[in-house]
Amino acid sequence: MIAVRAGADTHHAVDANILRELGKDGYVVNISRGSVIDEEALVAALANETIAGAGLGRLRERAACAGRADRVSECRATPHIGGHTLESHTAMQNCVIANLEAFFAGQPLSYAVRGA
């Protein structure tokens, strides 16, 4: 499972070598940004059965697999909806309300966005 932030230092961190190390029984599951996986290497690894399969939640990866569905049958993709739960939406709503209350009371924001 891949769970890293996206950045120049993680761009294509999962490449052909990593996929080869994963092996024929291995599955790659990416919950990070799509840029972390070298898509061409992923599609080749799936098509050549270098790995057993992939679970993806990023649009670019899904598009890469969908365009090659005839060769890549072990690629499962879902919309990137991991954060869409009742609890997460309630928490986001509470952050917004706290910020609005603080703003209108002339107080510092409870959940200020730094660097914006």
Biopython code that builds the backbone (N, CA, C, O; Angstrom):
import numpy as np
from Bio.PDB.StructureBuilder import StructureBuilder

atoms = [
    (1, "MET", "N", (0.850, -1.163, 0.000)),
    (1, "MET", "CA", (0.000, 0.000, 0.000)),
    (1, "MET", "C", (0.895, 1.224, 0.000)),
    (1, "MET", "O", (1.862, 1.303, 0.757)),
    (2, "ILE", "N", (0.567, 2.163, -0.843)),
    (2, "ILE", "CA", (1.341, 3.388, -0.975)),
    (2, "ILE", "C", (0.569, 4.510, -0.300)),
    (2, "ILE", "O", (-0.582, 4.780, -0.645)),
    (3, "ALA", "N", (1.205, 5.159, 0.662)),
    (3, "ALA", "CA", (0.581, 6.269, 1.381)),
    (3, "ALA", "C", (1.659, 7.308, 1.674)),
    (3, "ALA", "O", (2.163, 7.403, 2.793)),
    (4, "VAL", "N", (1.999, 8.075, 0.656)),
    (4, "VAL", "CA", (2.996, 9.138, 0.798)),
    (4, "VAL", "C", (2.427, 10.424, 0.209)),
    (4, "VAL", "O", (1.473, 10.399, -0.569)),
    (5, "ARG", "N", (3.016, 11.524, 0.586)),
    (5, "ARG", "CA", (2.583, 12.792, -0.006)),
    (5, "ARG", "C", (3.173, 12.900, -1.411)),
    (5, "ARG", "O", (4.186, 12.277, -1.728)),
    (6, "ALA", "N", (2.535, 13.683, -2.219)),
    (6, "ALA", "CA", (3.036, 13.893, -3.575)),
    (6, "ALA", "C", (4.046, 15.028, -3.559)),
    (6, "ALA", "O", (3.855, 16.032, -2.873)),
    (7, "GLY", "N", (5.111, 14.865, -4.311)),
    (7, "GLY", "CA", (6.125, 15.909, -4.420)),
    (7, "GLY", "C", (7.191, 15.475, -5.397)),
    (7, "GLY", "O", (7.163, 14.358, -5.915)),
    (8, "ALA", "N", (8.119, 16.356, -5.640)),
    (8, "ALA", "CA", (9.192, 16.041, -6.583)),
    (8, "ALA", "C", (9.987, 14.823, -6.126)),
    (8, "ALA", "O", (10.467, 14.044, -6.950)),
    (9, "ASP", "N", (10.125, 14.662, -4.820)),
    (9, "ASP", "CA", (10.915, 13.541, -4.303)),
    (9, "ASP", "C", (10.164, 12.210, -4.321)),
    (9, "ASP", "O", (10.775, 11.156, -4.148)),
    (10, "THR", "N", (8.844, 12.249, -4.528)),
    (10, "THR", "CA", (8.073, 10.997, -4.593)),
    (10, "THR", "C", (7.504, 10.730, -5.984)),
    (10, "THR", "O", (6.824, 9.724, -6.188)),
    (11, "HIS", "N", (7.771, 11.615, -6.939)),
    (11, "HIS", "CA", (7.275, 11.434, -8.307)),
    (11, "HIS", "C", (7.818, 10.121, -8.886)),
    (11, "HIS", "O", (9.030, 9.922, -8.964)),
    (12, "HIS", "N", (6.917, 9.240, -9.284)),
    (12, "HIS", "CA", (7.263, 7.929, -9.837)),
    (12, "HIS", "C", (8.131, 7.107, -8.880)),
    (12, "HIS", "O", (8.983, 6.331, -9.311)),
    (13, "ALA", "N", (7.902, 7.287, -7.579)),
    (13, "ALA", "CA", (8.633, 6.496, -6.584)),
    (13, "ALA", "C", (8.376, 5.010, -6.777)),
    (13, "ALA", "O", (9.250, 4.180, -6.527)),
    (14, "VAL", "N", (7.175, 4.683, -7.220)),
    (14, "VAL", "CA", (6.857, 3.289, -7.544)),
    (14, "VAL", "C", (7.068, 3.134, -9.042)),
    (14, "VAL", "O", (6.238, 3.532, -9.859)),
    (15, "ASP", "N", (8.202, 2.543, -9.370)),
    (15, "ASP", "CA", (8.585, 2.387, -10.771)),
    (15, "ASP", "C", (8.665, 0.901, -11.118)),
    (15, "ASP", "O", (8.256, 0.050, -10.328)),
    (16, "ALA", "N", (9.182, 0.599, -12.281)),
    (16, "ALA", "CA", (9.273, -0.790, -12.739)),
    (16, "ALA", "C", (10.070, -1.654, -11.770)),
    (16, "ALA", "O", (9.725, -2.814, -11.543)),
    (17, "ASN", "N", (11.138, -1.093, -11.195)),
    (17, "ASN", "CA", (11.949, -1.864, -10.255)),
    (17, "ASN", "C", (11.163, -2.236, -8.999)),
    (17, "ASN", "O", (11.218, -3.378, -8.544)),
    (18, "ILE", "N", (10.445, -1.288, -8.449)),
    (18, "ILE", "CA", (9.635, -1.553, -7.250)),
    (18, "ILE", "C", (8.557, -2.586, -7.573)),
    (18, "ILE", "O", (8.325, -3.510, -6.794)),
    (19, "LEU", "N", (7.907, -2.429, -8.712)),
    (19, "LEU", "CA", (6.848, -3.375, -9.088)),
    (19, "LEU", "C", (7.425, -4.769, -9.286)),
    (19, "LEU", "O", (6.797, -5.757, -8.905)),
    (20, "ARG", "N", (8.592, -4.859, -9.867)),
    (20, "ARG", "CA", (9.250, -6.152, -10.051)),
    (20, "ARG", "C", (9.548, -6.799, -8.692)),
    (20, "ARG", "O", (9.378, -8.006, -8.523)),
    (21, "GLU", "N", (9.989, -5.994, -7.735)),
    (21, "GLU", "CA", (10.271, -6.492, -6.384)),
    (21, "GLU", "C", (9.002, -6.975, -5.691)),
    (21, "GLU", "O", (9.046, -7.897, -4.876)),
    (22, "LEU", "N", (7.876, -6.353, -6.015)),
    (22, "LEU", "CA", (6.606, -6.767, -5.424)),
    (22, "LEU", "C", (6.285, -8.210, -5.793)),
    (22, "LEU", "O", (5.803, -8.976, -4.959)),
    (23, "GLY", "N", (6.551, -8.572, -7.026)),
    (23, "GLY", "CA", (6.433, -9.965, -7.448)),
    (23, "GLY", "C", (5.074, -10.356, -7.995)),
    (23, "GLY", "O", (4.100, -9.606, -7.919)),
    (24, "LYS", "N", (5.047, -11.555, -8.547)),
    (24, "LYS", "CA", (3.864, -12.066, -9.244)),
    (24, "LYS", "C", (2.643, -12.229, -8.350)),
    (24, "LYS", "O", (1.516, -12.208, -8.844)),
    (25, "ASP", "N", (2.842, -12.393, -7.048)),
    (25, "ASP", "CA", (1.718, -12.538, -6.123)),
    (25, "ASP", "C", (1.344, -11.223, -5.452)),
    (25, "ASP", "O", (0.423, -11.176, -4.636)),
    (26, "GLY", "N", (2.055, -10.159, -5.795)),
    (26, "GLY", "CA", (1.859, -8.885, -5.122)),
    (26, "GLY", "C", (0.800, -8.000, -5.761)),
    (26, "GLY", "O", (0.567, -8.037, -6.969)),
    (27, "TYR", "N", (0.182, -7.220, -4.925)),
    (27, "TYR", "CA", (-0.801, -6.228, -5.352)),
    (27, "TYR", "C", (-0.317, -4.862, -4.900)),
    (27, "TYR", "O", (0.173, -4.711, -3.780)),
    (28, "VAL", "N", (-0.452, -3.876, -5.759)),
    (28, "VAL", "CA", (-0.120, -2.503, -5.379)),
    (28, "VAL", "C", (-1.438, -1.770, -5.167)),
    (28, "VAL", "O", (-2.325, -1.809, -6.021)),
    (29, "VAL", "N", (-1.560, -1.101, -4.020)),
    (29, "VAL", "CA", (-2.752, -0.316, -3.691)),
    (29, "VAL", "C", (-2.282, 1.099, -3.417)),
    (29, "VAL", "O", (-1.515, 1.339, -2.485)),
    (30, "ASN", "N", (-2.743, 2.032, -4.231)),
    (30, "ASN", "CA", (-2.309, 3.421, -4.087)),
    (30, "ASN", "C", (-3.422, 4.272, -3.507)),
    (30, "ASN", "O", (-4.480, 4.435, -4.114)),
    (31, "ILE", "N", (-3.167, 4.818, -2.308)),
    (31, "ILE", "CA", (-4.095, 5.779, -1.719)),
    (31, "ILE", "C", (-3.471, 7.173, -1.719)),
    (31, "ILE", "O", (-4.009, 8.111, -1.131)),
    (32, "SER", "N", (-2.336, 7.288, -2.385)),
    (32, "SER", "CA", (-1.644, 8.573, -2.537)),
    (32, "SER", "C", (-2.067, 9.220, -3.851)),
    (32, "SER", "O", (-3.024, 8.785, -4.492)),
    (33, "ARG", "N", (-1.365, 10.233, -4.231)),
    (33, "ARG", "CA", (-1.592, 10.887, -5.515)),
    (33, "ARG", "C", (-1.086, 10.017, -6.656)),
    (33, "ARG", "O", (-0.171, 9.213, -6.478)),
    (34, "GLY", "N", (-1.678, 10.183, -7.809)),
    (34, "GLY", "CA", (-1.320, 9.381, -8.974)),
    (34, "GLY", "C", (0.113, 9.554, -9.433)),
    (34, "GLY", "O", (0.679, 8.644, -10.039)),
    (35, "SER", "N", (0.711, 10.707, -9.157)),
    (35, "SER", "CA", (2.078, 10.964, -9.615)),
    (35, "SER", "C", (3.103, 10.067, -8.937)),
    (35, "SER", "O", (4.241, 9.974, -9.399)),
    (36, "VAL", "N", (2.724, 9.412, -7.863)),
    (36, "VAL", "CA", (3.650, 8.550, -7.124)),
    (36, "VAL", "C", (3.967, 7.283, -7.920)),
    (36, "VAL", "O", (5.037, 6.698, -7.756)),
    (37, "ILE", "N", (3.041, 6.861, -8.779)),
    (37, "ILE", "CA", (3.242, 5.638, -9.566)),
    (37, "ILE", "C", (3.601, 5.989, -11.003)),
    (37, "ILE", "O", (2.969, 6.848, -11.617)),
    (38, "ASP", "N", (4.598, 5.334, -11.524)),
    (38, "ASP", "CA", (4.923, 5.424, -12.944)),
    (38, "ASP", "C", (3.853, 4.616, -13.671)),
    (38, "ASP", "O", (3.886, 3.386, -13.677)),
    (39, "GLU", "N", (2.913, 5.315, -14.277)),
    (39, "GLU", "CA", (1.753, 4.646, -14.871)),
    (39, "GLU", "C", (2.119, 3.670, -15.977)),
    (39, "GLU", "O", (1.548, 2.583, -16.065)),
    (40, "GLU", "N", (3.059, 4.050, -16.810)),
    (40, "GLU", "CA", (3.463, 3.141, -17.891)),
    (40, "GLU", "C", (4.053, 1.860, -17.310)),
    (40, "GLU", "O", (3.777, 0.767, -17.804)),
    (41, "ALA", "N", (4.861, 1.993, -16.269)),
    (41, "ALA", "CA", (5.438, 0.806, -15.621)),
    (41, "ALA", "C", (4.348, -0.038, -14.973)),
    (41, "ALA", "O", (4.413, -1.267, -15.003)),
    (42, "LEU", "N", (3.343, 0.618, -14.387)),
    (42, "LEU", "CA", (2.237, -0.102, -13.763)),
    (42, "LEU", "C", (1.450, -0.890, -14.799)),
    (42, "LEU", "O", (1.169, -2.073, -14.608)),
    (43, "VAL", "N", (1.099, -0.238, -15.885)),
    (43, "VAL", "CA", (0.333, -0.916, -16.938)),
    (43, "VAL", "C", (1.137, -2.079, -17.506)),
    (43, "VAL", "O", (0.588, -3.157, -17.737)),
    (44, "ALA", "N", (2.423, -1.874, -17.731)),
    (44, "ALA", "CA", (3.266, -2.955, -18.247)),
    (44, "ALA", "C", (3.344, -4.102, -17.240)),
    (44, "ALA", "O", (3.270, -5.269, -17.626)),
    (45, "ALA", "N", (3.491, -3.781, -15.957)),
    (45, "ALA", "CA", (3.583, -4.826, -14.928)),
    (45, "ALA", "C", (2.292, -5.639, -14.853)),
    (45, "ALA", "O", (2.326, -6.852, -14.644)),
    (46, "LEU", "N", (1.173, -4.973, -15.022)),
    (46, "LEU", "CA", (-0.113, -5.688, -15.020)),
    (46, "LEU", "C", (-0.263, -6.541, -16.277)),
    (46, "LEU", "O", (-0.662, -7.703, -16.206)),
    (47, "ALA", "N", (0.057, -5.956, -17.416)),
    (47, "ALA", "CA", (-0.094, -6.666, -18.690)),
    (47, "ALA", "C", (0.845, -7.866, -18.786)),
    (47, "ALA", "O", (0.487, -8.897, -19.354)),
    (48, "ASN", "N", (2.050, -7.726, -18.227)),
    (48, "ASN", "CA", (3.050, -8.800, -18.288)),
    (48, "ASN", "C", (2.973, -9.750, -17.098)),
    (48, "ASN", "O", (3.775, -10.676, -16.976)),
    (49, "GLU", "N", (1.998, -9.511, -16.223)),
    (49, "GLU", "CA", (1.816, -10.307, -15.011)),
    (49, "GLU", "C", (3.044, -10.299, -14.115)),
    (49, "GLU", "O", (3.357, -11.287, -13.452)),
    (50, "THR", "N", (3.734, -9.162, -14.110)),
    (50, "THR", "CA", (4.845, -8.956, -13.181)),
    (50, "THR", "C", (4.305, -8.858, -11.762)),
    (50, "THR", "O", (4.954, -9.296, -10.812)),
    (51, "ILE", "N", (3.101, -8.275, -11.621)),
    (51, "ILE", "CA", (2.393, -8.218, -10.346)),
    (51, "ILE", "C", (1.009, -8.825, -10.558)),
    (51, "ILE", "O", (0.550, -8.978, -11.690)),
    (52, "ALA", "N", (0.355, -9.168, -9.452)),
    (52, "ALA", "CA", (-0.952, -9.824, -9.552)),
    (52, "ALA", "C", (-2.083, -8.852, -9.828)),
    (52, "ALA", "O", (-3.064, -9.212, -10.478)),
    (53, "GLY", "N", (-1.957, -7.615, -9.340)),
    (53, "GLY", "CA", (-3.044, -6.673, -9.549)),
    (53, "GLY", "C", (-2.782, -5.339, -8.918)),
    (53, "GLY", "O", (-1.749, -5.115, -8.287)),
    (54, "ALA", "N", (-3.756, -4.436, -9.103)),
    (54, "ALA", "CA", (-3.628, -3.081, -8.574)),
    (54, "ALA", "C", (-4.987, -2.567, -8.141)),
    (54, "ALA", "O", (-5.999, -2.816, -8.795)),
    (55, "GLY", "N", (-4.996, -1.852, -7.041)),
    (55, "GLY", "CA", (-6.184, -1.142, -6.571)),
    (55, "GLY", "C", (-5.851, 0.332, -6.566)),
    (55, "GLY", "O", (-4.919, 0.760, -5.886)),
    (56, "LEU", "N", (-6.603, 1.108, -7.317)),
    (56, "LEU", "CA", (-6.256, 2.507, -7.544)),
    (56, "LEU", "C", (-7.424, 3.421, -7.228)),
    (56, "LEU", "O", (-8.586, 3.058, -7.413)),
    (57, "GLY", "N", (-7.100, 4.604, -6.753)),
    (57, "GLY", "CA", (-8.136, 5.573, -6.469)),
    (57, "GLY", "C", (-7.863, 6.923, -7.088)),
    (57, "GLY", "O", (-8.528, 7.902, -6.746)),
    (58, "ARG", "N", (-6.922, 7.001, -7.970)),
    (58, "ARG", "CA", (-6.565, 8.266, -8.582)),
    (58, "ARG", "C", (-6.984, 8.287, -10.039)),
    (58, "ARG", "O", (-6.854, 7.285, -10.742)),
    (59, "LEU", "N", (-7.480, 9.412, -10.489)),
    (59, "LEU", "CA", (-8.035, 9.542, -11.834)),
    (59, "LEU", "C", (-7.044, 9.193, -12.928)),
    (59, "LEU", "O", (-7.391, 8.455, -13.850)),
    (60, "ARG", "N", (-5.815, 9.702, -12.855)),
    (60, "ARG", "CA", (-4.857, 9.434, -13.926)),
    (60, "ARG", "C", (-4.593, 7.936, -14.057)),
    (60, "ARG", "O", (-4.541, 7.409, -15.169)),
    (61, "GLU", "N", (-4.427, 7.252, -12.929)),
    (61, "GLU", "CA", (-4.154, 5.817, -12.983)),
    (61, "GLU", "C", (-5.344, 5.058, -13.564)),
    (61, "GLU", "O", (-5.175, 4.144, -14.371)),
    (62, "ARG", "N", (-6.541, 5.444, -13.150)),
    (62, "ARG", "CA", (-7.732, 4.768, -13.665)),
    (62, "ARG", "C", (-7.803, 4.940, -15.174)),
    (62, "ARG", "O", (-8.122, 3.998, -15.900)),
    (63, "ALA", "N", (-7.505, 6.147, -15.642)),
    (63, "ALA", "CA", (-7.541, 6.407, -17.081)),
    (63, "ALA", "C", (-6.494, 5.560, -17.792)),
    (63, "ALA", "O", (-6.751, 5.031, -18.874)),
    (64, "ALA", "N", (-5.321, 5.430, -17.191)),
    (64, "ALA", "CA", (-4.255, 4.629, -17.809)),
    (64, "ALA", "C", (-4.679, 3.177, -17.926)),
    (64, "ALA", "O", (-4.409, 2.529, -18.937)),
    (65, "CYS", "N", (-5.340, 2.663, -16.901)),
    (65, "CYS", "CA", (-5.780, 1.268, -16.942)),
    (65, "CYS", "C", (-6.989, 1.107, -17.859)),
    (65, "CYS", "O", (-7.085, 0.128, -18.599)),
    (66, "ALA", "N", (-7.902, 2.060, -17.809)),
    (66, "ALA", "CA", (-9.110, 1.940, -18.633)),
    (66, "ALA", "C", (-8.767, 1.917, -20.110)),
    (66, "ALA", "O", (-9.407, 1.208, -20.887)),
    (67, "GLY", "N", (-7.778, 2.673, -20.497)),
    (67, "GLY", "CA", (-7.377, 2.716, -21.897)),
    (67, "GLY", "C", (-6.747, 1.427, -22.376)),
    (67, "GLY", "O", (-6.557, 1.226, -23.576)),
    (68, "ARG", "N", (-6.427, 0.567, -21.452)),
    (68, "ARG", "CA", (-5.779, -0.699, -21.794)),
    (68, "ARG", "C", (-6.533, -1.874, -21.172)),
    (68, "ARG", "O", (-5.930, -2.899, -20.853)),
    (69, "ALA", "N", (-7.824, -1.730, -21.003)),
    (69, "ALA", "CA", (-8.623, -2.742, -20.309)),
    (69, "ALA", "C", (-8.547, -4.107, -20.975)),
    (69, "ALA", "O", (-8.688, -5.136, -20.313)),
    (70, "ASP", "N", (-8.324, -4.115, -22.284)),
    (70, "ASP", "CA", (-8.240, -5.397, -22.980)),
    (70, "ASP", "C", (-6.992, -6.176, -22.555)),
    (70, "ASP", "O", (-6.986, -7.406, -22.611)),
    (71, "ARG", "N", (-5.937, -5.474, -22.130)),
    (71, "ARG", "CA", (-4.706, -6.142, -21.708)),
    (71, "ARG", "C", (-4.577, -6.216, -20.195)),
    (71, "ARG", "O", (-3.823, -7.041, -19.677)),
    (72, "VAL", "N", (-5.298, -5.370, -19.486)),
    (72, "VAL", "CA", (-5.133, -5.270, -18.042)),
    (72, "VAL", "C", (-6.448, -5.619, -17.354)),
    (72, "VAL", "O", (-7.318, -4.765, -17.188)),
    (73, "SER", "N", (-6.583, -6.870, -16.960)),
    (73, "SER", "CA", (-7.833, -7.296, -16.334)),
    (73, "SER", "C", (-7.774, -7.256, -14.817)),
    (73, "SER", "O", (-8.811, -7.362, -14.162)),
    (74, "GLU", "N", (-6.609, -7.108, -14.252)),
    (74, "GLU", "CA", (-6.480, -7.130, -12.802)),
    (74, "GLU", "C", (-6.256, -5.748, -12.204)),
    (74, "GLU", "O", (-5.530, -5.596, -11.222)),
    (75, "CYS", "N", (-6.874, -4.759, -12.793)),
    (75, "CYS", "CA", (-6.768, -3.386, -12.311)),
    (75, "CYS", "C", (-8.144, -2.960, -11.834)),
    (75, "CYS", "O", (-9.084, -2.887, -12.627)),
    (76, "ARG", "N", (-8.269, -2.678, -10.548)),
    (76, "ARG", "CA", (-9.536, -2.218, -9.988)),
    (76, "ARG", "C", (-9.362, -0.769, -9.570)),
    (76, "ARG", "O", (-8.385, -0.409, -8.913)),
    (77, "ALA", "N", (-10.309, 0.043, -9.953)),
    (77, "ALA", "CA", (-10.215, 1.462, -9.643)),
    (77, "ALA", "C", (-11.529, 1.943, -9.061)),
    (77, "ALA", "O", (-12.605, 1.489, -9.451)),
    (78, "THR", "N", (-11.426, 2.854, -8.136)),
    (78, "THR", "CA", (-12.601, 3.455, -7.522)),
    (78, "THR", "C", (-12.440, 4.964, -7.582)),
    (78, "THR", "O", (-11.328, 5.471, -7.729)),
    (79, "PRO", "N", (-13.547, 5.680, -7.470)),
    (79, "PRO", "CA", (-13.401, 7.135, -7.344)),
    (79, "PRO", "C", (-12.612, 7.433, -6.074)),
    (79, "PRO", "O", (-12.634, 6.645, -5.128)),
    (80, "HIS", "N", (-11.926, 8.551, -6.050)),
    (80, "HIS", "CA", (-11.113, 8.917, -4.887)),
    (80, "HIS", "C", (-12.050, 9.470, -3.811)),
    (80, "HIS", "O", (-12.173, 10.683, -3.647)),
    (81, "ILE", "N", (-12.712, 8.559, -3.076)),
    (81, "ILE", "CA", (-13.745, 8.967, -2.131)),
    (81, "ILE", "C", (-13.482, 8.492, -0.712)),
    (81, "ILE", "O", (-14.409, 8.431, 0.095)),
    (82, "GLY", "N", (-12.247, 8.156, -0.393)),
    (82, "GLY", "CA", (-11.930, 7.635, 0.931)),
    (82, "GLY", "C", (-12.333, 8.561, 2.066)),
    (82, "GLY", "O", (-12.633, 8.093, 3.164)),
    (83, "GLY", "N", (-12.346, 9.850, 1.823)),
    (83, "GLY", "CA", (-12.701, 10.803, 2.873)),
    (83, "GLY", "C", (-14.169, 11.130, 2.948)),
    (83, "GLY", "O", (-14.573, 11.941, 3.783)),
    (84, "HIS", "N", (-14.978, 10.531, 2.109)),
    (84, "HIS", "CA", (-16.403, 10.845, 2.082)),
    (84, "HIS", "C", (-17.171, 9.935, 3.037)),
    (84, "HIS", "O", (-17.826, 8.975, 2.628)),
    (85, "THR", "N", (-17.069, 10.268, 4.317)),
    (85, "THR", "CA", (-17.830, 9.549, 5.330)),
    (85, "THR", "C", (-18.649, 10.566, 6.102)),
    (85, "THR", "O", (-18.355, 11.761, 6.063)),
    (86, "LEU", "N", (-19.646, 10.115, 6.783)),
    (86, "LEU", "CA", (-20.451, 11.014, 7.607)),
    (86, "LEU", "C", (-19.571, 11.712, 8.631)),
    (86, "LEU", "O", (-19.715, 12.910, 8.876)),
    (87, "GLU", "N", (-18.653, 10.947, 9.230)),
    (87, "GLU", "CA", (-17.771, 11.522, 10.246)),
    (87, "GLU", "C", (-16.858, 12.609, 9.679)),
    (87, "GLU", "O", (-16.664, 13.650, 10.306)),
    (88, "SER", "N", (-16.299, 12.367, 8.499)),
    (88, "SER", "CA", (-15.389, 13.370, 7.934)),
    (88, "SER", "C", (-16.145, 14.625, 7.512)),
    (88, "SER", "O", (-15.646, 15.737, 7.683)),
    (89, "HIS", "N", (-17.331, 14.454, 6.970)),
    (89, "HIS", "CA", (-18.116, 15.626, 6.570)),
    (89, "HIS", "C", (-18.572, 16.420, 7.790)),
    (89, "HIS", "O", (-18.600, 17.650, 7.752)),
    (90, "THR", "N", (-18.928, 15.735, 8.865)),
    (90, "THR", "CA", (-19.306, 16.415, 10.102)),
    (90, "THR", "C", (-18.109, 17.179, 10.668)),
    (90, "THR", "O", (-18.251, 18.315, 11.120)),
    (91, "ALA", "N", (-16.934, 16.555, 10.641)),
    (91, "ALA", "CA", (-15.731, 17.222, 11.143)),
    (91, "ALA", "C", (-15.405, 18.462, 10.308)),
    (91, "ALA", "O", (-15.048, 19.501, 10.863)),
    (92, "MET", "N", (-15.524, 18.364, 8.984)),
    (92, "MET", "CA", (-15.259, 19.525, 8.120)),
    (92, "MET", "C", (-16.258, 20.643, 8.411)),
    (92, "MET", "O", (-15.890, 21.816, 8.484)),
    (93, "GLN", "N", (-17.514, 20.271, 8.575)),
    (93, "GLN", "CA", (-18.546, 21.251, 8.891)),
    (93, "GLN", "C", (-18.234, 21.945, 10.215)),
    (93, "GLN", "O", (-18.375, 23.163, 10.325)),
    (94, "ASN", "N", (-17.816, 21.187, 11.207)),
    (94, "ASN", "CA", (-17.484, 21.766, 12.512)),
    (94, "ASN", "C", (-16.308, 22.735, 12.418)),
    (94, "ASN", "O", (-16.292, 23.754, 13.108)),
    (95, "CYS", "N", (-15.320, 22.426, 11.568)),
    (95, "CYS", "CA", (-14.183, 23.333, 11.367)),
    (95, "CYS", "C", (-14.638, 24.646, 10.750)),
    (95, "CYS", "O", (-14.203, 25.717, 11.173)),
    (96, "VAL", "N", (-15.504, 24.569, 9.759)),
    (96, "VAL", "CA", (-16.008, 25.780, 9.102)),
    (96, "VAL", "C", (-16.801, 26.629, 10.086)),
    (96, "VAL", "O", (-16.622, 27.845, 10.148)),
    (97, "ILE", "N", (-17.670, 25.995, 10.849)),
    (97, "ILE", "CA", (-18.485, 26.734, 11.823)),
    (97, "ILE", "C", (-17.598, 27.395, 12.874)),
    (97, "ILE", "O", (-17.820, 28.551, 13.236)),
    (98, "ALA", "N", (-16.587, 26.662, 13.370)),
    (98, "ALA", "CA", (-15.670, 27.237, 14.362)),
    (98, "ALA", "C", (-14.930, 28.434, 13.780)),
    (98, "ALA", "O", (-14.751, 29.441, 14.466)),
    (99, "ASN", "N", (-14.502, 28.343, 12.539)),
    (99, "ASN", "CA", (-13.806, 29.463, 11.892)),
    (99, "ASN", "C", (-14.735, 30.663, 11.718)),
    (99, "ASN", "O", (-14.338, 31.803, 11.959)),
    (100, "LEU", "N", (-15.958, 30.403, 11.301)),
    (100, "LEU", "CA", (-16.914, 31.507, 11.127)),
    (100, "LEU", "C", (-17.208, 32.190, 12.455)),
    (100, "LEU", "O", (-17.231, 33.419, 12.533)),
    (101, "GLU", "N", (-17.428, 31.406, 13.487)),
    (101, "GLU", "CA", (-17.702, 31.979, 14.811)),
    (101, "GLU", "C", (-16.512, 32.814, 15.288)),
    (101, "GLU", "O", (-16.697, 33.914, 15.810)),
    (102, "ALA", "N", (-15.301, 32.302, 15.113)),
    (102, "ALA", "CA", (-14.109, 33.042, 15.527)),
    (102, "ALA", "C", (-13.952, 34.322, 14.715)),
    (102, "ALA", "O", (-13.647, 35.376, 15.273)),
    (103, "PHE", "N", (-14.157, 34.241, 13.412)),
    (103, "PHE", "CA", (-14.011, 35.408, 12.539)),
    (103, "PHE", "C", (-14.970, 36.520, 12.952)),
    (103, "PHE", "O", (-14.562, 37.671, 13.102)),
    (104, "PHE", "N", (-16.246, 36.176, 13.136)),
    (104, "PHE", "CA", (-17.237, 37.195, 13.458)),
    (104, "PHE", "C", (-17.104, 37.698, 14.893)),
    (104, "PHE", "O", (-17.643, 38.751, 15.232)),
    (105, "ALA", "N", (-16.387, 36.951, 15.740)),
    (105, "ALA", "CA", (-16.113, 37.413, 17.106)),
    (105, "ALA", "C", (-14.795, 38.172, 17.182)),
    (105, "ALA", "O", (-14.388, 38.610, 18.259)),
    (106, "GLY", "N", (-14.114, 38.332, 16.016)),
    (106, "GLY", "CA", (-12.854, 39.051, 15.995)),
    (106, "GLY", "C", (-11.711, 38.269, 16.631)),
    (106, "GLY", "O", (-10.725, 38.863, 17.067)),
    (107, "GLN", "N", (-11.829, 36.983, 16.687)),
    (107, "GLN", "CA", (-10.818, 36.105, 17.288)),
    (107, "GLN", "C", (-9.979, 35.436, 16.179)),
    (107, "GLN", "O", (-10.393, 35.403, 15.020)),
    (108, "PRO", "N", (-8.808, 34.909, 16.544)),
    (108, "PRO", "CA", (-8.029, 34.139, 15.562)),
    (108, "PRO", "C", (-8.817, 32.907, 15.127)),
    (108, "PRO", "O", (-9.566, 32.319, 15.908)),
    (109, "LEU", "N", (-8.630, 32.532, 13.870)),
    (109, "LEU", "CA", (-9.337, 31.361, 13.366)),
    (109, "LEU", "C", (-8.868, 30.099, 14.060)),
    (109, "LEU", "O", (-7.676, 29.925, 14.316)),
    (110, "SER", "N", (-9.789, 29.239, 14.356)),
    (110, "SER", "CA", (-9.468, 27.960, 15.001)),
    (110, "SER", "C", (-8.722, 27.036, 14.054)),
    (110, "SER", "O", (-7.865, 26.261, 14.479)),
    (111, "TYR", "N", (-9.045, 27.116, 12.783)),
    (111, "TYR", "CA", (-8.454, 26.242, 11.772)),
    (111, "TYR", "C", (-7.956, 27.085, 10.605)),
    (111, "TYR", "O", (-8.472, 26.990, 9.491)),
    (112, "ALA", "N", (-6.966, 27.894, 10.868)),
    (112, "ALA", "CA", (-6.431, 28.793, 9.853)),
    (112, "ALA", "C", (-5.602, 27.983, 8.842)),
    (112, "ALA", "O", (-4.910, 27.031, 9.203)),
    (113, "VAL", "N", (-5.692, 28.381, 7.592)),
    (113, "VAL", "CA", (-4.874, 27.767, 6.551)),
    (113, "VAL", "C", (-3.558, 28.526, 6.521)),
    (113, "VAL", "O", (-3.536, 29.722, 6.234)),
    (114, "ARG", "N", (-2.492, 27.855, 6.808)),
    (114, "ARG", "CA", (-1.171, 28.476, 6.878)),
    (114, "ARG", "C", (-0.575, 28.614, 5.483)),
    (114, "ARG", "O", (-0.736, 27.734, 4.638)),
    (115, "GLY", "N", (0.105, 29.708, 5.256)),
    (115, "GLY", "CA", (0.796, 29.915, 3.983)),
    (115, "GLY", "C", (-0.122, 30.333, 2.848)),
    (115, "GLY", "O", (0.306, 30.389, 1.696)),
    (116, "ALA", "N", (-1.359, 30.622, 3.154)),
    (116, "ALA", "CA", (-2.302, 31.019, 2.092)),
    (116, "ALA", "C", (-2.314, 32.520, 1.928)),
    (116, "ALA", "O", (-3.042, 33.043, 1.085)),
]
sb = StructureBuilder()
sb.init_structure("model")
sb.init_model(0)
sb.init_chain("A")
sb.init_seg("    ")
for serial, (resi, resn, name, xyz) in enumerate(atoms, 1):
    if name == "N":
        sb.init_residue(resn, " ", resi, " ")
    sb.init_atom(name, np.array(xyz, "f"), 0.0, 1.0, " ", f" {name:<3s}", serial, name[0])
structure = sb.get_structure()
